[in-house]
Amino acid sequence: MSVSDETTTVSDGILLSDAAASKVKALLDQEGRDDLALRVAVQPGGCSGLRYQLFFDERSLDGDVVKEFGGVKVVTDRMSAPYLGGASIDFVDTIEKQGFTIDNPNATGSCACGDSFS
């Protein structure tokens, strides 16, 4: 069984903005790696109960949900996918703030630090 047979592509998963895709691509180019995907996961923790994790990953796990944006592969494990359906990831670069932001319609609340949600 090939890796592509073990993954699922969905039309209503995470959305990556053009700015976020460009930043991810630039970071991957800095690393000199074209075999990595941006993995977005939800883990227990934080003030509100759940915490986002974004990291580069070369693994392909059984049940992964995979989408591609501007040459950038975004992967979500099957346990995190229900928490992230319809979530959009953007990259903000202003004087006040720089970094990735996640707008998640599934989050019913978040903590003051903005690092976790419920």
Stockholm file with secondary structure:
# STOCKHOLM 1.0

chainA/1-118         MSVSDETTTVSDGILLSDAAASKVKALLDQEGRDDLALRVAVQPGGCSGLRYQLFFDERSLDGDVVKEFGGVKVVTDRMSAPYLGGASIDFVDTIEKQGFTIDNPNATGSCACGDSFS
#=GR chainA/1-118 SS CCGGGGCBCCSSSCEECHHHHHHHHHHHHHHTCSSCEEEEEEEECSTTSEEEEEEEECCCCTTCEEEEETTEEEEECTTTHHHHTTCEEEEEESSSCEEEEEECTTCCCBCTTSSEEC
#=GC SS_cons         CCGGGGCBCCSSSCEECHHHHHHHHHHHHHHTCSSCEEEEEEEECSTTSEEEEEEEECCCCTTCEEEEETTEEEEECTTTHHHHTTCEEEEEESSSCEEEEEECTTCCCBCTTSSEEC
//
